[in-house]
Amino acid sequence: MRSRSTLAALALAGLCLTPAAFAKPPSDLAAKLNAHSGQPLPIESIDDSPLPGLYEVRLKGGNTLYADAKGEYLIVGDLYQNAKDGMVNLTEQAANARRQALIDKVPEDQRVVYKPAGKVKARLTVFTDTTCPYCHKLHAEMNQLNAMGIEVDYLAFPRMGPDSDAARQLAQVWCADNRSEAMSAAFRGDAVDAPASCDAPIAKQYQLGVESGIQGTPAIIFPDGKMVPGYLPAKRLAAMLGIDPNAKS
């Protein structure tokens, strides 16, 4: 049975959505929302939405609400557009775009990159943790992914936080001269050959993951910013990328 919030979002989506509907959010909307809520909301930003009279309220941690200009009414759930080709999840589209924009800012020299020997047909970004069993399972299929022309870029997301043992192991990987070899060694349970300390961006990438809505690992990010939480087999990932899983790079 659908929740009230989902039904409300679907009902609102039946209205005509046009670019002219966009309007600048009231400057005092955050204050009004906090006044009505009884406790401070972890508001990250407030923006317009495609629906007249509603504003998109993004909370820290990735959740999205919709509010009226007075901050008296809130919709918790996704906003859909009743488009010609079917329902379009506008909330998810916006979240994907923001997530990809954040990830695109991470330079290659701050990633652990596994490139195919031949042509790169697609790239996946994966938030990983070397102590995560399903991250081990995904990493075991790295050769398959590369053979199909899929590049995999790892970002660090120690599940227990940036001060955990996993974070310290990930820091060793990022400090190693050859990060891909060091990452594979860490997944095998071997010692990682790395300096005693260096300026590894583990905490920064962990925070990036939190801002991107990551709650666990592996978190697989597709080229359009779509996130798939958890392990998926290599061939399934290839099919989702539009790549023939039987083709070679």
PyMOL commands that set and color helices and strands:
alter all, ss='L'
color gray80, all
select helices_A, chain A and resi 4-13+19-21+29-37+90-104+108-110+133-139+142-147+165-175+179-188+202-211+234-240
alter helices_A, ss='H'
color red, helices_A
select strands_A, chain A and resi 43-48+55-59+64-67+74-76+80-83+86-89+112-114+122-128+150-156+219-221+227-229
alter strands_A, ss='S'
color yellow, strands_A
deselect
rebuild
show_as cartoon
